[in-house]
């Protein structure tokens, strides 16, 4: 049970990077960008091809990030310069990326089980430290106190924390504020002479860069990249955003990005627990995802309606009390 939970946290942190990308397009820019389903695979494809051909895994992941930025920027260009509907622009780019990803990979699946990745490198390095530390701990009767599996979790916590901090600081800059304002009120920014087209292109580029980077990490973690691994990523990203916002709130940017990360981890834990139910299978994962999103969308509204009804009842009860008190005062005066 602990292993399953620990694995869900690791996966949740990896997909949290993708969820941060979805947050930028969906919440900051207010654009439902379906490019995500294609750019996730683009990141995995670029990273896997580079690693198989002997490129350093870190450099391969950075190249994947650049590839995702290019894909998102093209979607932005189609929407702003081509005057194509935002949703349709994302769909067109997603379809185009399917063929582009096949071209990059050369085949539908690239295994990396025998290749050195970021995670195998950090695990090997951690194993060396683990032996030294556990050698000292053994003398104190604490041998095996540090599990090797913690290496990936430590790495992902550091990576996600750095990306979150950079994103928070970026959204507080002049460009970041203009980006947020563009999503809130496009016409107002245009009336002030703001280059809204540029902000949208950059915003979608950053969004898909994070998605592609997440794809590169997931491919290295899984040990393979597959042409179909991006199907439904937009729904998973939205589920993470909606769950996080419902639980943690979104009063400030730092809190909102933290909510997205928390939502991604909670989503993975829910899926992991759901798959442990006997009548559910791995093939039901998309159904589980859809159910989670539906619940995440409906529950806050149902709770808000219930709270509003309770407030109305409280106000009505208060009015009745005041009316009854007034009647008693009048009756007392009439007796006098």
N, C-alpha and C positions, 0 to 999 in steps of 0.2 A: 504494500500500500504506500509506504514512504517513498519507494523508488518511483512509483507512478506519479505521485504528487511532485516529487523533485523534478522528474522529466517534464511534467506539465509547466512548471515554473520556468525551466530553461527554454522550452518551446515558446512559452508566452512572452518571454523577453525578446526572443528573435522576431516574433510576429508583431511585437509592440512597435518596432521600428517601422514596419509596414503600416501599422495603425496610425502612427504619427503622420505619415505621408497622406493617408486618407483624411485625417483631421484637417490638414492644411487645405486640401481641395474642397472637402465637404462642409467644413465649418468656417474656415477663414475666408475662402473665396466664394463659398456658397455655390459650388459647381459639383454636380455628381459625375465624377470622372471615371469612366469605365476603362480607361487606358491601363489601370492598375492590374487587371487580369493578364494583360500582355507584358507590361514592364516588369512584373515580378519574375516571369520566365526569362525575360531578357537579361536580368541580372544574374540569374542562375546559369543561363547559357554562356554568357561572357566569362563568368568566373570559372565554370567547369572546363571550357575549351582552353582557357589560359593555363589553368593548373595542370591539365593533362599534357600540355605542351611545355611544361617546365617553368612557367612563370611563378614568381613568388606569390603565395596565397593572399597576402595583404595587398600587393599591387593589383592582383586579379580582382579583388573586391572593390578597390578604388576605381578600376576600369569599368566594373559593373555599375557603380554609382554614376559615372559619367554617361554611360549608355542609357541609363534610366532618365537622366536629366535631358538628354537629347530627345528621347521619346516623348516626354512630357512637354517639352518646348514645341515640338511639332504639333501636338494636340492644341496647345495654346495658339499657335500660328493659324491653324485651321479655323479656330473659333474667332479670333480677333481680326486677322487679316483676310481670311476667306469668308468671314461672315456666316459660318456654318453654326447651327445650333450646338451648344456646349455638349449636350448629351450625345448627339449624333457624331460630333468630332471625336469623342472618346471611343464610341463604338467603332468608327472607321479605323482609328489608330489601333485599337485592340485587334481587329481583324487583320490589318496589315502586319502587325507584329507577329502573328502566328507564322506567316511565311518567312518573315525576317529571322525569327528565332530558329526555324528549321534550317535556314541558310547558315546561320552562325554555328549551330550544333553539327550540321551535316547528317544527322540522324535523329530519331525521336527520343533517344535516351543515351546519356553519357555516364557510365559508372566511375566513381572516384574512390572506391574502397581501398585501392592500393596506392593512392596518391597522398602526398603530404598536404594537409589543409591547415587552416588556422587552428582548428580544434585539435587535430592530432599533434601539432607542434606544441600547443599550450599544455596538452595532457602529458606529453613526454617530458616537458620541462618540469611540470608539477610533480611528476612521478619521481624525478631525481631529488627534488626538494623534499618530497614526501618520505623518501627513504632516509634522508639525513635527519629530518625532524622526528620521524617515528623511531629512529635509532636512539635519539635522546629521550623521547617520551617512554620508550620501552624500559629504560632504567627506573622511570617513575611509575611503571605499571600501567601506562596509557598507550601501549602499542596499537597502531591502527586507528588512532583517534582522529586523524585527518583523512577522510575518504578522497580517493582520486577523482571521483565524479564532481567534486566541488570546483575543480579547475574551470570547467566550462561555465558554471554558474557565476563564478567570480569574474571571468572575462566578460560575460554578457552584461552583468550589472555595471561594470566599468564603461563598456561601450554605450549602453543605453543612457547611463547617467551623463556621459560626455555629450551625446547627441541631444539629449533633453536640455542641458544647460546652454549649448550653442543655439538651439532653436528658440529657447526662451529669450536669450539676449538679442538674437536677430529680430524677433518680433517686437522688441522694444526700441529698435533703431528707427531712423526716419523712414527707411525703405519698408521696414516691417510694419510700422504704423500705417503707411500708405497702402500696404497690401491688405491689412485688416479693414481699413476704411473702404477700399475698393469692393470688398465682399459685402460690407454693410450697406453702402449706398453708392453705387457706380455712377449715377448721374451727378451726384453732388461733387465727387472727386473730379469728374470731367469739367464741371462748371468752374472749378478752381484752377483748371489748366493742368491737372495731373495726367501723366501718361499711363492711363489705365490698361492699355493693351500690353505695355511692357511689364506691368505688375502681374497681370494674369499669366503671361508667358513664363516669367520667372517663378511665380508661385506654383504653377503646374509642373515646371521643371524640377523644382526642389521636392515637390510632393512625390513625383515618380522616381527621383534619385534615391530617396529614402526607401521606397518600395523595392527598387531594383537591388539596393544594398541588402535589404532583408532577404530577398530571393537568393542572393549570393551566399549569405550566411546559412540559410535553411538548406541549400544544396550541399554545402560542405558538411553540415551537421548530419544530413541524411545519407551522404555518401554517393549521391547521384543527382543529376538534373534530368527532368522529363518535360516534354513539350506540353503535357496536360496538367502540370503541377500548379498552374495559376488559375485554374477554373474555380470561380467562386471567391476569389481573394477579396473582391470589393465588398462582398457580403460579410466576410470575416472581419474586415477592417471596420465596417459600419457597426457590426455587433460589438466590437471592442470599444469604439467611441461612445455608443449609446449606453452600454452597460456602465462604463466608467463615469459618464456624466450623471447617470441616474443615481449612482452610489456615492460618488465623491463631490459632485457639483462642479461648477465652472465659473466661479466668481472672478478669478484672476487667471492670466495665461499660464503661469507656473502651475497652478492647481489644475487647470484644464489638461495640460500635457501629462501631468502626473496621473490624472484620472484615466487618460487614454491608456497609459502603461498598465495601470492597475486593472482596467477593464480587459485588456488583452490576456493578462495572467488569469483573471477570474474566468474568462471565456474558456481558456484551455483547461482549467480545472473542471469546469462544468462538463465539457466534452469528454474528458478523461473519465469522470465519474459516470456519465451517461453510458459510455461504451462498456462499462463493467456490468450493466444490466443484462441479464441473460438473453432476452429476446431482441436486443439491439446488436447490429453487426457493424463492421467498419464501413460497409457500403451505405449505411444510414447516416453518415456524418453530415452530409449536405442537408438532410432532413432535420437533423438535430440543430444545425446552424440556423436554418430558417425558423425553427420553433423558438430558439433563443432570441433571435432578433424580434420576432413577433411579440414575445412576452416582454422584452425590454422596451418595446414601443408602447404596448398597451398598459402595462402595469403602472407606469408613472401617471398616465392620464386617468386611470381608474382610481388611483390613490388621491390624485388632485380633486376629482369629482366627489369622492367620499369625504375628504376634508372640507370641501366647500359646503356639502350638505350638513356636516356637523356644525360648521360656523353659522349656517342659516338657522339651524335648530336652536343654537345657543342664543342668537340674536332674538329669535321669536320668543324663547323662554324668558329672556330679559324684558322684552316688551310686555309680556303677560304679567310679570312680577310688578313692573312699574304701574300697569293699569290696575292691578289688584290693590296695590298700595294707595293709589289715588282714590279708588272707590272706598277704601276703609277710612281715609281722611275725610272724604265728603260725608260718609255715614256718621262719623264722630261729630262733625260740626252740626249736622242736622239734629242730632240728639241733644246737643247743648241749646 
